[in-house]
Amino acid sequence: MRSVARAVRRMPNPRLTGLGCGVFCGVSMFALAGLDRLLFDASPALYGVLFLLVSALSAVWVRGGDLASAPVVVPIAFAAGLPLLAEGEGGLGGHLMALVTALAMQAGWLYGGTLVAGVIVTVRKLRLMAQRAAEREFERERGDGEVRERVGGPEQVRAPGVQGRPPYDHRPVGPRAPRTPAQPRRTVPRGS
C-alpha cells in the first residue's frame, strides 16, 4: 500500500486549464484510437477502457478553477477518436452512419467515462471547499488581537484600538455652482 502511495506522489501533477484539458483529452483519444486500430484491429472494449483512463487523468489534472470543464470535454474527446474505429462503406453518408452507430453502441463507455470524470471533479471540488472553509476558520480563530483590513490594496495589519486611515480624503463637499442652461446649436441647412 505504501508503494502505491509513493508512486502516486511521484506522478506528474500538471494543472491543465479548461482548454488544455480539452486538447489533452482530444489528442489522447485520437492517438489511442489510432494505436488501437493499428495494433488491436479497432477493439471497442480496449478503446473504452483507455477512455476511462483518460477521463480519470483529465479530471485529476485539471486545475481547481476549471473543474467543471472536465466532464464537458470528456465526451467530446470520446467522439474525437471514434472515426478511426468506425468502419463505414459508401462514401461520406456511410461513414457518418457508421460513426453514429459506433457512438450508440459504445454509449456505456461514454457514460462511464463521463461519470468517472464527474465523480472525481465533485470530490476535488468538495475537498477544495472544505480546505477553504478550514482556512477561513483558522483565520477567525487565530484571534491574536490583530485586525486585518483591506483598503484598496494588499492587506494591512493594525493593532487593536488604532484607527485605520480612510481610503480617501473625507473633505466636506459644499454646494455646487448652478449650471448655465443649455444653448441651442446653430445648424447649417443641408442644401447650402
Rosetta blueprint (number, residue, H / E / L):
1 M L
2 R H
3 S H
4 V H
5 A H
6 R H
7 A H
8 V H
9 R H
10 R H
11 M L
12 P L
13 N L
14 P L
15 R L
16 L E
17 T L
18 G H
19 L H
20 G H
21 C H
22 G H
23 V H
24 F H
25 C H
26 G H
27 V H
28 S H
29 M H
30 F H
31 A H
32 L H
33 A H
34 G H
35 L H
36 D H
37 R H
38 L H
39 L H
40 F H
41 D L
42 A L
43 S L
44 P H
45 A H
46 L H
47 Y H
48 G H
49 V H
50 L H
51 F H
52 L H
53 L H
54 V H
55 S H
56 A H
57 L H
58 S H
59 A H
60 V H
61 W H
62 V E
63 R L
64 G H
65 G H
66 D H
67 L H
68 A H
69 S H
70 A H
71 P H
72 V H
73 V H
74 V H
75 P H
76 I H
77 A H
78 F H
79 A H
80 A H
81 G H
82 L H
83 P H
84 L H
85 L H
86 A L
87 E L
88 G L
89 E L
90 G L
91 G H
92 L H
93 G H
94 G H
95 H H
96 L H
97 M H
98 A H
99 L H
100 V H
101 T H
102 A H
103 L H
104 A H
105 M H
106 Q L
107 A H
108 G H
109 W H
110 L H
111 Y H
112 G H
113 G H
114 T H
115 L H
116 V H
117 A H
118 G H
119 V H
120 I H
121 V H
122 T H
123 V H
124 R H
125 K H
126 L H
127 R H
128 L H
129 M H
130 A H
131 Q H
132 R H
133 A H
134 A H
135 E H
136 R H
137 E H
138 F H
139 E H
140 R H
141 E H
142 R H
143 G L
144 D L
145 G L
146 E L
147 V E
148 R E
149 E E
150 R E
151 V L
152 G L
153 G L
154 P L
155 E E
156 Q E
157 V E
158 R E
159 A L
160 P L
161 G L
162 V L
163 Q L
164 G L
165 R L
166 P L
167 P L
168 Y L
169 D L
170 H L
171 R L
172 P L
173 V L
174 G L
175 P L
176 R L
177 A L
178 P L
179 R L
180 T L
181 P L
182 A L
183 Q L
184 P L
185 R L
186 R L
187 T L
188 V L
189 P L
190 R L
191 G L
192 S L
